[in-house]
Amino acid sequence: MANYSKTSVAAAPRTELHDTLGLTGAEISVNNLPAGASVPFVHHHRKNEEIYGILAGKGRLEIDGESVDLAAGDWIRIAPAGRRRFFAADDEPLTFICVQVREGSLEGFTADDGVSD
């Protein structure tokens, strides 16, 4: 069995990678919102923080009643209790990645965990 998994992400509205790649420590999704569209619900989490990276386009994030403008290259971390919803700009689509992990679970960084062979 190989020590890796590989997939290709199409322009589907949402692609969850936990099943496709067999993830065991994080939930990762790639999301595509057409111009003028939004995630159809507000949500928050019990235990997991989310890290969002804006890959392309522009839009905005509503979090706890505050509106935050988003553009390609932006990254944002949201605590579990933060109530969030994403919107693409009226004139441009929004593509973003979401990494969901247990808040407070990071025990070390790459420099501490990596092993030189």
Biopython code that builds the backbone (N, CA, C, O; Angstrom):
import numpy as np
from Bio.PDB.StructureBuilder import StructureBuilder

atoms = [
    (1, "MET", "N", (0.848, -1.186, 0.000)),
    (1, "MET", "CA", (0.000, 0.000, 0.000)),
    (1, "MET", "C", (0.892, 1.246, 0.000)),
    (1, "MET", "O", (1.887, 1.301, 0.722)),
    (2, "ALA", "N", (0.537, 2.226, -0.797)),
    (2, "ALA", "CA", (1.306, 3.463, -0.908)),
    (2, "ALA", "C", (1.129, 4.332, 0.334)),
    (2, "ALA", "O", (0.111, 4.263, 1.023)),
    (3, "ASN", "N", (2.132, 5.142, 0.597)),
    (3, "ASN", "CA", (2.088, 6.070, 1.721)),
    (3, "ASN", "C", (1.531, 7.426, 1.311)),
    (3, "ASN", "O", (1.866, 8.444, 1.916)),
    (4, "TYR", "N", (0.684, 7.445, 0.290)),
    (4, "TYR", "CA", (0.075, 8.700, -0.140)),
    (4, "TYR", "C", (-1.249, 8.430, -0.837)),
    (4, "TYR", "O", (-1.539, 7.309, -1.255)),
    (5, "SER", "N", (-2.041, 9.485, -0.948)),
    (5, "SER", "CA", (-3.296, 9.472, -1.702)),
    (5, "SER", "C", (-3.285, 10.696, -2.593)),
    (5, "SER", "O", (-2.757, 11.741, -2.213)),
    (6, "LYS", "N", (-3.870, 10.572, -3.790)),
    (6, "LYS", "CA", (-3.914, 11.689, -4.724)),
    (6, "LYS", "C", (-5.291, 11.766, -5.348)),
    (6, "LYS", "O", (-5.923, 10.744, -5.614)),
    (7, "THR", "N", (-5.755, 12.996, -5.583)),
    (7, "THR", "CA", (-7.019, 13.212, -6.270)),
    (7, "THR", "C", (-6.925, 14.493, -7.064)),
    (7, "THR", "O", (-5.981, 15.264, -6.890)),
    (8, "SER", "N", (-7.876, 14.727, -7.921)),
    (8, "SER", "CA", (-7.975, 15.976, -8.661)),
    (8, "SER", "C", (-9.311, 16.609, -8.306)),
    (8, "SER", "O", (-10.337, 15.930, -8.250)),
    (9, "VAL", "N", (-9.291, 17.896, -8.069)),
    (9, "VAL", "CA", (-10.508, 18.600, -7.668)),
    (9, "VAL", "C", (-11.086, 19.324, -8.873)),
    (9, "VAL", "O", (-10.434, 20.183, -9.467)),
    (10, "ALA", "N", (-12.300, 18.974, -9.225)),
    (10, "ALA", "CA", (-12.998, 19.628, -10.336)),
    (10, "ALA", "C", (-13.671, 20.894, -9.827)),
    (10, "ALA", "O", (-13.538, 21.252, -8.657)),
    (11, "ALA", "N", (-14.384, 21.558, -10.701)),
    (11, "ALA", "CA", (-15.068, 22.797, -10.337)),
    (11, "ALA", "C", (-16.443, 22.523, -9.734)),
    (11, "ALA", "O", (-17.362, 23.322, -9.915)),
    (12, "ALA", "N", (-16.596, 21.430, -9.035)),
    (12, "ALA", "CA", (-17.861, 21.131, -8.367)),
    (12, "ALA", "C", (-18.126, 22.192, -7.294)),
    (12, "ALA", "O", (-17.181, 22.820, -6.817)),
    (13, "PRO", "N", (-19.375, 22.406, -6.908)),
    (13, "PRO", "CA", (-19.657, 23.397, -5.871)),
    (13, "PRO", "C", (-18.879, 23.146, -4.579)),
    (13, "PRO", "O", (-18.417, 24.088, -3.935)),
    (14, "ARG", "N", (-18.738, 21.878, -4.205)),
    (14, "ARG", "CA", (-18.012, 21.552, -2.970)),
    (14, "ARG", "C", (-17.405, 20.160, -3.131)),
    (14, "ARG", "O", (-18.090, 19.213, -3.515)),
    (15, "THR", "N", (-16.125, 20.050, -2.835)),
    (15, "THR", "CA", (-15.450, 18.760, -2.853)),
    (15, "THR", "C", (-14.849, 18.520, -1.472)),
    (15, "THR", "O", (-13.979, 19.274, -1.037)),
    (16, "GLU", "N", (-15.304, 17.477, -0.780)),
    (16, "GLU", "CA", (-14.768, 17.122, 0.534)),
    (16, "GLU", "C", (-13.701, 16.056, 0.339)),
    (16, "GLU", "O", (-13.934, 15.051, -0.333)),
    (17, "LEU", "N", (-12.547, 16.274, 0.921)),
    (17, "LEU", "CA", (-11.416, 15.389, 0.677)),
    (17, "LEU", "C", (-11.231, 14.290, 1.719)),
    (17, "LEU", "O", (-10.355, 13.441, 1.554)),
    (18, "HIS", "N", (-12.033, 14.279, 2.791)),
    (18, "HIS", "CA", (-11.801, 13.263, 3.833)),
    (18, "HIS", "C", (-11.972, 11.841, 3.307)),
    (18, "HIS", "O", (-11.175, 10.967, 3.650)),
    (19, "ASP", "N", (-12.981, 11.586, 2.490)),
    (19, "ASP", "CA", (-13.163, 10.238, 1.934)),
    (19, "ASP", "C", (-12.218, 9.982, 0.765)),
    (19, "ASP", "O", (-11.600, 8.921, 0.673)),
    (20, "THR", "N", (-12.113, 10.973, -0.131)),
    (20, "THR", "CA", (-11.294, 10.814, -1.335)),
    (20, "THR", "C", (-9.837, 10.513, -1.010)),
    (20, "THR", "O", (-9.221, 9.663, -1.653)),
    (21, "LEU", "N", (-9.283, 11.204, -0.016)),
    (21, "LEU", "CA", (-7.873, 11.026, 0.336)),
    (21, "LEU", "C", (-7.657, 10.172, 1.581)),
    (21, "LEU", "O", (-6.515, 9.859, 1.920)),
    (22, "GLY", "N", (-8.726, 9.791, 2.265)),
    (22, "GLY", "CA", (-8.586, 9.009, 3.490)),
    (22, "GLY", "C", (-7.965, 9.808, 4.631)),
    (22, "GLY", "O", (-7.120, 9.297, 5.365)),
    (23, "LEU", "N", (-8.384, 11.062, 4.777)),
    (23, "LEU", "CA", (-7.825, 11.925, 5.817)),
    (23, "LEU", "C", (-8.174, 11.401, 7.201)),
    (23, "LEU", "O", (-9.271, 10.887, 7.419)),
    (24, "THR", "N", (-7.240, 11.533, 8.134)),
    (24, "THR", "CA", (-7.470, 11.052, 9.497)),
    (24, "THR", "C", (-7.253, 12.133, 10.557)),
    (24, "THR", "O", (-7.526, 11.887, 11.732)),
    (25, "GLY", "N", (-6.773, 13.315, 10.184)),
    (25, "GLY", "CA", (-6.495, 14.338, 11.178)),
    (25, "GLY", "C", (-7.112, 15.689, 10.888)),
    (25, "GLY", "O", (-7.035, 16.595, 11.718)),
    (26, "ALA", "N", (-7.727, 15.841, 9.714)),
    (26, "ALA", "CA", (-8.324, 17.118, 9.343)),
    (26, "ALA", "C", (-9.431, 16.878, 8.326)),
    (26, "ALA", "O", (-9.438, 15.871, 7.619)),
    (27, "GLU", "N", (-10.345, 17.799, 8.268)),
    (27, "GLU", "CA", (-11.373, 17.819, 7.227)),
    (27, "GLU", "C", (-11.003, 18.959, 6.299)),
    (27, "GLU", "O", (-10.804, 20.084, 6.758)),
    (28, "ILE", "N", (-10.908, 18.698, 5.016)),
    (28, "ILE", "CA", (-10.550, 19.726, 4.049)),
    (28, "ILE", "C", (-11.573, 19.688, 2.918)),
    (28, "ILE", "O", (-11.924, 18.621, 2.413)),
    (29, "SER", "N", (-12.043, 20.869, 2.532)),
    (29, "SER", "CA", (-12.951, 20.956, 1.396)),
    (29, "SER", "C", (-12.514, 22.096, 0.490)),
    (29, "SER", "O", (-11.911, 23.072, 0.936)),
    (30, "VAL", "N", (-12.830, 21.951, -0.793)),
    (30, "VAL", "CA", (-12.618, 23.001, -1.779)),
    (30, "VAL", "C", (-14.001, 23.442, -2.226)),
    (30, "VAL", "O", (-14.834, 22.615, -2.596)),
    (31, "ASN", "N", (-14.244, 24.743, -2.192)),
    (31, "ASN", "CA", (-15.580, 25.289, -2.416)),
    (31, "ASN", "C", (-15.566, 26.319, -3.538)),
    (31, "ASN", "O", (-14.674, 27.164, -3.606)),
    (32, "ASN", "N", (-16.565, 26.243, -4.416)),
    (32, "ASN", "CA", (-16.698, 27.166, -5.544)),
    (32, "ASN", "C", (-18.080, 27.798, -5.515)),
    (32, "ASN", "O", (-19.089, 27.111, -5.674)),
    (33, "LEU", "N", (-18.123, 29.101, -5.312)),
    (33, "LEU", "CA", (-19.397, 29.822, -5.341)),
    (33, "LEU", "C", (-19.451, 30.669, -6.614)),
    (33, "LEU", "O", (-18.557, 31.485, -6.839)),
    (34, "PRO", "N", (-20.470, 30.498, -7.444)),
    (34, "PRO", "CA", (-20.614, 31.353, -8.624)),
    (34, "PRO", "C", (-20.865, 32.805, -8.206)),
    (34, "PRO", "O", (-21.279, 33.067, -7.077)),
    (35, "ALA", "N", (-20.618, 33.726, -9.102)),
    (35, "ALA", "CA", (-20.887, 35.143, -8.836)),
    (35, "ALA", "C", (-22.315, 35.315, -8.325)),
    (35, "ALA", "O", (-23.260, 34.769, -8.895)),
    (36, "GLY", "N", (-22.459, 36.075, -7.250)),
    (36, "GLY", "CA", (-23.773, 36.352, -6.676)),
    (36, "GLY", "C", (-24.333, 35.267, -5.780)),
    (36, "GLY", "O", (-25.400, 35.450, -5.195)),
    (37, "ALA", "N", (-23.642, 34.136, -5.653)),
    (37, "ALA", "CA", (-24.145, 33.021, -4.830)),
    (37, "ALA", "C", (-23.582, 33.109, -3.410)),
    (37, "ALA", "O", (-22.659, 33.874, -3.133)),
    (38, "SER", "N", (-24.164, 32.305, -2.525)),
    (38, "SER", "CA", (-23.682, 32.231, -1.145)),
    (38, "SER", "C", (-23.835, 30.811, -0.620)),
    (38, "SER", "O", (-24.574, 30.001, -1.180)),
    (39, "VAL", "N", (-23.133, 30.527, 0.456)),
    (39, "VAL", "CA", (-23.377, 29.280, 1.178)),
    (39, "VAL", "C", (-24.794, 29.413, 1.728)),
    (39, "VAL", "O", (-25.114, 30.446, 2.315)),
    (40, "PRO", "N", (-25.652, 28.412, 1.563)),
    (40, "PRO", "CA", (-27.080, 28.585, 1.871)),
    (40, "PRO", "C", (-27.454, 28.523, 3.359)),
    (40, "PRO", "O", (-28.634, 28.416, 3.692)),
    (41, "PHE", "N", (-26.467, 28.588, 4.251)),
    (41, "PHE", "CA", (-26.778, 28.502, 5.672)),
    (41, "PHE", "C", (-25.675, 29.159, 6.502)),
    (41, "PHE", "O", (-24.527, 29.261, 6.068)),
    (42, "VAL", "N", (-26.044, 29.598, 7.695)),
    (42, "VAL", "CA", (-25.087, 30.059, 8.699)),
    (42, "VAL", "C", (-24.740, 28.847, 9.542)),
    (42, "VAL", "O", (-25.614, 28.041, 9.861)),
    (43, "HIS", "N", (-23.459, 28.708, 9.911)),
    (43, "HIS", "CA", (-23.107, 27.573, 10.763)),
    (43, "HIS", "C", (-21.981, 27.939, 11.722)),
    (43, "HIS", "O", (-21.288, 28.942, 11.549)),
    (44, "HIS", "N", (-21.821, 27.096, 12.736)),
    (44, "HIS", "CA", (-20.701, 27.171, 13.669)),
    (44, "HIS", "C", (-20.360, 25.743, 14.068)),
    (44, "HIS", "O", (-20.999, 24.804, 13.593)),
    (45, "HIS", "N", (-19.377, 25.565, 14.919)),
    (45, "HIS", "CA", (-18.956, 24.224, 15.320)),
    (45, "HIS", "C", (-18.920, 24.096, 16.835)),
    (45, "HIS", "O", (-18.903, 25.092, 17.558)),
    (46, "ARG", "N", (-18.910, 22.860, 17.297)),
    (46, "ARG", "CA", (-18.790, 22.585, 18.730)),
    (46, "ARG", "C", (-17.331, 22.575, 19.164)),
    (46, "ARG", "O", (-16.985, 23.165, 20.187)),
    (47, "LYS", "N", (-16.461, 21.898, 18.382)),
    (47, "LYS", "CA", (-15.078, 21.680, 18.804)),
    (47, "LYS", "C", (-14.037, 22.115, 17.786)),
    (47, "LYS", "O", (-12.880, 22.330, 18.147)),
    (48, "ASN", "N", (-14.416, 22.250, 16.537)),
    (48, "ASN", "CA", (-13.428, 22.462, 15.484)),
    (48, "ASN", "C", (-13.327, 23.910, 15.027)),
    (48, "ASN", "O", (-14.336, 24.570, 14.777)),
    (49, "GLU", "N", (-12.076, 24.398, 14.921)),
    (49, "GLU", "CA", (-11.840, 25.678, 14.277)),
    (49, "GLU", "C", (-11.745, 25.435, 12.776)),
    (49, "GLU", "O", (-11.487, 24.314, 12.335)),
    (50, "GLU", "N", (-11.953, 26.487, 11.998)),
    (50, "GLU", "CA", (-11.816, 26.371, 10.553)),
    (50, "GLU", "C", (-10.840, 27.435, 10.064)),
    (50, "GLU", "O", (-10.852, 28.578, 10.520)),
    (51, "ILE", "N", (-10.002, 27.025, 9.130)),
    (51, "ILE", "CA", (-9.053, 27.914, 8.482)),
    (51, "ILE", "C", (-9.461, 27.965, 7.017)),
    (51, "ILE", "O", (-9.541, 26.933, 6.351)),
    (52, "TYR", "N", (-9.717, 29.168, 6.521)),
    (52, "TYR", "CA", (-10.146, 29.359, 5.142)),
    (52, "TYR", "C", (-9.061, 30.085, 4.359)),
    (52, "TYR", "O", (-8.495, 31.068, 4.836)),
    (53, "GLY", "N", (-8.775, 29.600, 3.158)),
    (53, "GLY", "CA", (-7.868, 30.269, 2.248)),
    (53, "GLY", "C", (-8.614, 30.622, 0.976)),
    (53, "GLY", "O", (-9.224, 29.755, 0.350)),
    (54, "ILE", "N", (-8.571, 31.877, 0.594)),
    (54, "ILE", "CA", (-9.255, 32.314, -0.625)),
    (54, "ILE", "C", (-8.310, 32.075, -1.793)),
    (54, "ILE", "O", (-7.265, 32.717, -1.900)),
    (55, "LEU", "N", (-8.683, 31.147, -2.668)),
    (55, "LEU", "CA", (-7.830, 30.747, -3.786)),
    (55, "LEU", "C", (-8.023, 31.630, -5.013)),
    (55, "LEU", "O", (-7.066, 31.900, -5.739)),
    (56, "ALA", "N", (-9.245, 32.077, -5.248)),
    (56, "ALA", "CA", (-9.529, 32.899, -6.425)),
    (56, "ALA", "C", (-10.810, 33.684, -6.205)),
    (56, "ALA", "O", (-11.685, 33.270, -5.445)),
    (57, "GLY", "N", (-10.909, 34.812, -6.873)),
    (57, "GLY", "CA", (-12.129, 35.603, -6.831)),
    (57, "GLY", "C", (-12.178, 36.552, -5.661)),
    (57, "GLY", "O", (-11.169, 36.872, -5.033)),
    (58, "LYS", "N", (-13.412, 36.996, -5.387)),
    (58, "LYS", "CA", (-13.627, 37.897, -4.261)),
    (58, "LYS", "C", (-15.035, 37.696, -3.725)),
    (58, "LYS", "O", (-15.897, 37.121, -4.390)),
    (59, "GLY", "N", (-15.246, 38.179, -2.520)),
    (59, "GLY", "CA", (-16.546, 38.050, -1.882)),
    (59, "GLY", "C", (-16.481, 38.630, -0.491)),
    (59, "GLY", "O", (-15.706, 39.543, -0.205)),
    (60, "ARG", "N", (-17.312, 38.079, 0.362)),
    (60, "ARG", "CA", (-17.303, 38.538, 1.751)),
    (60, "ARG", "C", (-17.738, 37.406, 2.660)),
    (60, "ARG", "O", (-18.362, 36.431, 2.239)),
    (61, "LEU", "N", (-17.384, 37.575, 3.917)),
    (61, "LEU", "CA", (-17.712, 36.630, 4.972)),
    (61, "LEU", "C", (-18.508, 37.385, 6.014)),
    (61, "LEU", "O", (-18.096, 38.456, 6.459)),
    (62, "GLU", "N", (-19.634, 36.841, 6.402)),
    (62, "GLU", "CA", (-20.356, 37.386, 7.552)),
    (62, "GLU", "C", (-20.038, 36.487, 8.726)),
    (62, "GLU", "O", (-20.308, 35.287, 8.689)),
    (63, "ILE", "N", (-19.459, 37.072, 9.779)),
    (63, "ILE", "CA", (-19.112, 36.306, 10.964)),
    (63, "ILE", "C", (-19.545, 37.079, 12.204)),
    (63, "ILE", "O", (-19.088, 38.195, 12.452)),
    (64, "ASP", "N", (-20.422, 36.470, 12.965)),
    (64, "ASP", "CA", (-20.958, 37.078, 14.189)),
    (64, "ASP", "C", (-21.486, 38.490, 13.932)),
    (64, "ASP", "O", (-21.292, 39.389, 14.750)),
    (65, "GLY", "N", (-22.157, 38.681, 12.787)),
    (65, "GLY", "CA", (-22.758, 39.968, 12.465)),
    (65, "GLY", "C", (-21.810, 40.964, 11.826)),
    (65, "GLY", "O", (-22.236, 42.055, 11.447)),
    (66, "GLU", "N", (-20.537, 40.620, 11.694)),
    (66, "GLU", "CA", (-19.561, 41.509, 11.064)),
    (66, "GLU", "C", (-19.317, 41.053, 9.631)),
    (66, "GLU", "O", (-19.266, 39.854, 9.358)),
    (67, "SER", "N", (-19.167, 42.002, 8.720)),
    (67, "SER", "CA", (-18.893, 41.693, 7.327)),
    (67, "SER", "C", (-17.406, 41.914, 7.053)),
    (67, "SER", "O", (-16.857, 42.975, 7.352)),
    (68, "VAL", "N", (-16.758, 40.881, 6.473)),
    (68, "VAL", "CA", (-15.331, 40.929, 6.181)),
    (68, "VAL", "C", (-15.148, 40.709, 4.686)),
    (68, "VAL", "O", (-15.560, 39.679, 4.153)),
    (69, "ASP", "N", (-14.529, 41.678, 4.004)),
    (69, "ASP", "CA", (-14.254, 41.534, 2.578)),
    (69, "ASP", "C", (-13.177, 40.478, 2.371)),
    (69, "ASP", "O", (-12.256, 40.357, 3.178)),
    (70, "LEU", "N", (-13.296, 39.705, 1.275)),
    (70, "LEU", "CA", (-12.353, 38.636, 0.961)),
    (70, "LEU", "C", (-11.861, 38.779, -0.468)),
    (70, "LEU", "O", (-12.610, 39.176, -1.361)),
    (71, "ALA", "N", (-10.580, 38.447, -0.674)),
    (71, "ALA", "CA", (-9.986, 38.452, -2.011)),
    (71, "ALA", "C", (-8.940, 37.352, -2.075)),
    (71, "ALA", "O", (-8.458, 36.881, -1.045)),
    (72, "ALA", "N", (-8.589, 36.943, -3.300)),
    (72, "ALA", "CA", (-7.584, 35.898, -3.496)),
    (72, "ALA", "C", (-6.330, 36.227, -2.691)),
    (72, "ALA", "O", (-5.838, 37.356, -2.717)),
    (73, "GLY", "N", (-5.822, 35.224, -1.975)),
    (73, "GLY", "CA", (-4.637, 35.385, -1.139)),
    (73, "GLY", "C", (-4.950, 35.579, 0.333)),
    (73, "GLY", "O", (-4.061, 35.431, 1.171)),
    (74, "ASP", "N", (-6.190, 35.906, 0.669)),
    (74, "ASP", "CA", (-6.575, 36.089, 2.078)),
    (74, "ASP", "C", (-6.700, 34.745, 2.786)),
    (74, "ASP", "O", (-7.108, 33.751, 2.186)),
    (75, "TRP", "N", (-6.346, 34.729, 4.057)),
    (75, "TRP", "CA", (-6.531, 33.567, 4.938)),
    (75, "TRP", "C", (-7.200, 34.059, 6.206)),
    (75, "TRP", "O", (-6.904, 35.153, 6.686)),
    (76, "ILE", "N", (-8.103, 33.252, 6.750)),
    (76, "ILE", "CA", (-8.801, 33.629, 7.977)),
    (76, "ILE", "C", (-9.041, 32.390, 8.820)),
    (76, "ILE", "O", (-9.379, 31.326, 8.300)),
    (77, "ARG", "N", (-8.864, 32.538, 10.132)),
    (77, "ARG", "CA", (-9.152, 31.461, 11.089)),
    (77, "ARG", "C", (-10.384, 31.870, 11.874)),
    (77, "ARG", "O", (-10.497, 33.013, 12.317)),
    (78, "ILE", "N", (-11.317, 30.923, 12.047)),
    (78, "ILE", "CA", (-12.535, 31.196, 12.796)),
    (78, "ILE", "C", (-12.651, 30.182, 13.924)),
    (78, "ILE", "O", (-12.582, 28.975, 13.695)),
    (79, "ALA", "N", (-12.827, 30.680, 15.140)),
    (79, "ALA", "CA", (-13.022, 29.823, 16.311)),
    (79, "ALA", "C", (-14.324, 29.041, 16.158)),
    (79, "ALA", "O", (-15.214, 29.457, 15.416)),
    (80, "PRO", "N", (-14.439, 27.909, 16.858)),
    (80, "PRO", "CA", (-15.645, 27.089, 16.707)),
    (80, "PRO", "C", (-16.960, 27.851, 16.884)),
    (80, "PRO", "O", (-17.900, 27.620, 16.123)),
    (81, "ALA", "N", (-17.052, 28.744, 17.858)),
    (81, "ALA", "CA", (-18.314, 29.422, 18.157)),
    (81, "ALA", "C", (-18.687, 30.498, 17.150)),
    (81, "ALA", "O", (-19.830, 30.954, 17.147)),
    (82, "GLY", "N", (-17.760, 30.919, 16.296)),
    (82, "GLY", "CA", (-18.050, 31.970, 15.328)),
    (82, "GLY", "C", (-19.097, 31.527, 14.320)),
    (82, "GLY", "O", (-18.926, 30.513, 13.643)),
    (83, "ARG", "N", (-20.179, 32.285, 14.222)),
    (83, "ARG", "CA", (-21.252, 31.970, 13.274)),
    (83, "ARG", "C", (-20.909, 32.620, 11.938)),
    (83, "ARG", "O", (-20.739, 33.836, 11.848)),
    (84, "ARG", "N", (-20.809, 31.774, 10.885)),
    (84, "ARG", "CA", (-20.245, 32.222, 9.616)),
    (84, "ARG", "C", (-21.088, 31.871, 8.407)),
    (84, "ARG", "O", (-21.861, 30.913, 8.409)),
    (85, "ARG", "N", (-20.911, 32.689, 7.363)),
    (85, "ARG", "CA", (-21.556, 32.442, 6.071)),
    (85, "ARG", "C", (-20.768, 33.188, 4.994)),
    (85, "ARG", "O", (-20.383, 34.341, 5.191)),
    (86, "PHE", "N", (-20.527, 32.530, 3.856)),
    (86, "PHE", "CA", (-19.737, 33.084, 2.768)),
    (86, "PHE", "C", (-20.616, 33.525, 1.606)),
    (86, "PHE", "O", (-21.643, 32.913, 1.315)),
    (87, "PHE", "N", (-20.188, 34.612, 0.943)),
    (87, "PHE", "CA", (-20.887, 35.169, -0.210)),
    (87, "PHE", "C", (-19.865, 35.481, -1.301)),
    (87, "PHE", "O", (-18.822, 36.067, -1.012)),
    (88, "ALA", "N", (-20.141, 35.105, -2.538)),
    (88, "ALA", "CA", (-19.331, 35.534, -3.676)),
    (88, "ALA", "C", (-19.769, 36.945, -4.064)),
    (88, "ALA", "O", (-20.918, 37.329, -3.843)),
    (89, "ALA", "N", (-18.850, 37.708, -4.642)),
    (89, "ALA", "CA", (-19.194, 39.039, -5.140)),
    (89, "ALA", "C", (-20.256, 38.919, -6.234)),
    (89, "ALA", "O", (-20.367, 37.876, -6.878)),
    (90, "ASP", "N", (-21.014, 39.954, -6.439)),
    (90, "ASP", "CA", (-22.052, 39.937, -7.477)),
    (90, "ASP", "C", (-21.467, 39.745, -8.868)),
    (90, "ASP", "O", (-22.126, 39.191, -9.748)),
    (91, "ASP", "N", (-20.225, 40.200, -9.076)),
    (91, "ASP", "CA", (-19.632, 40.174, -10.408)),
    (91, "ASP", "C", (-18.461, 39.205, -10.563)),
    (91, "ASP", "O", (-17.791, 39.204, -11.595)),
    (92, "GLU", "N", (-18.209, 38.377, -9.537)),
    (92, "GLU", "CA", (-17.053, 37.481, -9.607)),
    (92, "GLU", "C", (-17.271, 36.261, -8.708)),
    (92, "GLU", "O", (-17.768, 36.405, -7.591)),
    (93, "PRO", "N", (-16.906, 35.065, -9.176)),
    (93, "PRO", "CA", (-17.030, 33.878, -8.330)),
    (93, "PRO", "C", (-16.007, 33.891, -7.200)),
    (93, "PRO", "O", (-15.078, 34.699, -7.197)),
    (94, "LEU", "N", (-16.185, 32.998, -6.254)),
    (94, "LEU", "CA", (-15.288, 32.866, -5.104)),
    (94, "LEU", "C", (-14.912, 31.401, -4.952)),
    (94, "LEU", "O", (-15.789, 30.542, -4.871)),
    (95, "THR", "N", (-13.616, 31.106, -4.912)),
    (95, "THR", "CA", (-13.116, 29.751, -4.688)),
    (95, "THR", "C", (-12.268, 29.770, -3.429)),
    (95, "THR", "O", (-11.338, 30.566, -3.300)),
    (96, "PHE", "N", (-12.607, 28.874, -2.492)),
    (96, "PHE", "CA", (-11.854, 28.846, -1.238)),
    (96, "PHE", "C", (-11.674, 27.426, -0.735)),
    (96, "PHE", "O", (-12.444, 26.521, -1.057)),
    (97, "ILE", "N", (-10.639, 27.264, 0.062)),
    (97, "ILE", "CA", (-10.361, 25.986, 0.728)),
    (97, "ILE", "C", (-10.697, 26.159, 2.195)),
    (97, "ILE", "O", (-10.476, 27.224, 2.772)),
    (98, "CYS", "N", (-11.229, 25.114, 2.792)),
    (98, "CYS", "CA", (-11.533, 25.120, 4.214)),
    (98, "CYS", "C", (-10.821, 23.937, 4.866)),
    (98, "CYS", "O", (-10.971, 22.794, 4.435)),
    (99, "VAL", "N", (-10.051, 24.225, 5.903)),
    (99, "VAL", "CA", (-9.379, 23.190, 6.683)),
    (99, "VAL", "C", (-9.996, 23.224, 8.075)),
    (99, "VAL", "O", (-9.952, 24.246, 8.760)),
    (100, "GLN", "N", (-10.564, 22.110, 8.481)),
    (100, "GLN", "CA", (-11.243, 22.015, 9.779)),
    (100, "GLN", "C", (-10.456, 21.059, 10.674)),
    (100, "GLN", "O", (-10.202, 19.910, 10.313)),
    (101, "VAL", "N", (-10.075, 21.568, 11.857)),
    (101, "VAL", "CA", (-9.303, 20.766, 12.815)),
    (101, "VAL", "C", (-9.788, 21.047, 14.229)),
    (101, "VAL", "O", (-10.403, 22.080, 14.492)),
    (102, "ARG", "N", (-9.509, 20.132, 15.120)),
    (102, "ARG", "CA", (-9.889, 20.303, 16.527)),
    (102, "ARG", "C", (-9.133, 21.481, 17.123)),
    (102, "ARG", "O", (-7.904, 21.514, 17.079)),
    (103, "GLU", "N", (-9.850, 22.440, 17.674)),
    (103, "GLU", "CA", (-9.213, 23.599, 18.290)),
    (103, "GLU", "C", (-8.304, 23.145, 19.427)),
    (103, "GLU", "O", (-8.704, 22.330, 20.258)),
    (104, "GLY", "N", (-7.089, 23.668, 19.465)),
    (104, "GLY", "CA", (-6.151, 23.358, 20.535)),
    (104, "GLY", "C", (-5.441, 22.023, 20.389)),
    (104, "GLY", "O", (-4.757, 21.601, 21.322)),
    (105, "SER", "N", (-5.575, 21.341, 19.260)),
    (105, "SER", "CA", (-5.007, 19.996, 19.131)),
    (105, "SER", "C", (-3.580, 19.969, 18.581)),
    (105, "SER", "O", (-2.938, 18.919, 18.610)),
    (106, "LEU", "N", (-3.076, 21.080, 18.087)),
    (106, "LEU", "CA", (-1.744, 21.095, 17.494)),
    (106, "LEU", "C", (-0.688, 20.918, 18.583)),
    (106, "LEU", "O", (-0.553, 21.761, 19.471)),
    (107, "GLU", "N", (0.053, 19.827, 18.508)),
    (107, "GLU", "CA", (1.061, 19.521, 19.523)),
    (107, "GLU", "C", (2.455, 19.942, 19.107)),
    (107, "GLU", "O", (3.345, 20.047, 19.951)),
    (108, "GLY", "N", (2.661, 20.185, 17.822)),
    (108, "GLY", "CA", (3.967, 20.581, 17.343)),
    (108, "GLY", "C", (3.856, 21.098, 15.927)),
    (108, "GLY", "O", (2.804, 21.000, 15.296)),
    (109, "PHE", "N", (4.935, 21.642, 15.440)),
    (109, "PHE", "CA", (4.981, 22.186, 14.094)),
    (109, "PHE", "C", (5.879, 21.310, 13.242)),
    (109, "PHE", "O", (6.540, 20.405, 13.753)),
    (110, "THR", "N", (5.905, 21.574, 11.955)),
    (110, "THR", "CA", (6.699, 20.769, 11.030)),
    (110, "THR", "C", (8.140, 20.629, 11.498)),
    (110, "THR", "O", (8.716, 19.543, 11.429)),
    (111, "ALA", "N", (8.724, 21.723, 11.974)),
    (111, "ALA", "CA", (10.122, 21.675, 12.423)),
    (111, "ALA", "C", (10.305, 20.692, 13.582)),
    (111, "ALA", "O", (11.367, 20.085, 13.719)),
    (112, "ASP", "N", (9.279, 20.535, 14.408)),
    (112, "ASP", "CA", (9.351, 19.619, 15.548)),
    (112, "ASP", "C", (9.009, 18.181, 15.160)),
    (112, "ASP", "O", (9.501, 17.236, 15.775)),
    (113, "ASP", "N", (8.166, 18.017, 14.141)),
    (113, "ASP", "CA", (7.664, 16.696, 13.772)),
    (113, "ASP", "C", (8.417, 16.060, 12.617)),
    (113, "ASP", "O", (8.454, 14.835, 12.506)),
    (114, "GLY", "N", (9.014, 16.863, 11.763)),
    (114, "GLY", "CA", (9.722, 16.319, 10.593)),
    (114, "GLY", "C", (10.970, 15.548, 10.982)),
    (114, "GLY", "O", (11.665, 15.917, 11.928)),
    (115, "VAL", "N", (11.254, 14.474, 10.249)),
    (115, "VAL", "CA", (12.418, 13.629, 10.498)),
    (115, "VAL", "C", (13.240, 13.580, 9.227)),
    (115, "VAL", "O", (12.743, 13.170, 8.178)),
    (116, "SER", "N", (14.481, 13.990, 9.312)),
    (116, "SER", "CA", (15.375, 13.958, 8.160)),
    (116, "SER", "C", (15.885, 12.534, 7.958)),
    (116, "SER", "O", (16.363, 11.905, 8.902)),
    (117, "ASP", "N", (15.786, 12.021, 6.723)),
    (117, "ASP", "CA", (16.237, 10.664, 6.430)),
    (117, "ASP", "C", (17.666, 10.639, 5.919)),
    (117, "ASP", "O", (18.199, 9.569, 5.625)),
]
sb = StructureBuilder()
sb.init_structure("model")
sb.init_model(0)
sb.init_chain("A")
sb.init_seg("    ")
for serial, (resi, resn, name, xyz) in enumerate(atoms, 1):
    if name == "N":
        sb.init_residue(resn, " ", resi, " ")
    sb.init_atom(name, np.array(xyz, "f"), 0.0, 1.0, " ", f" {name:<3s}", serial, name[0])
structure = sb.get_structure()
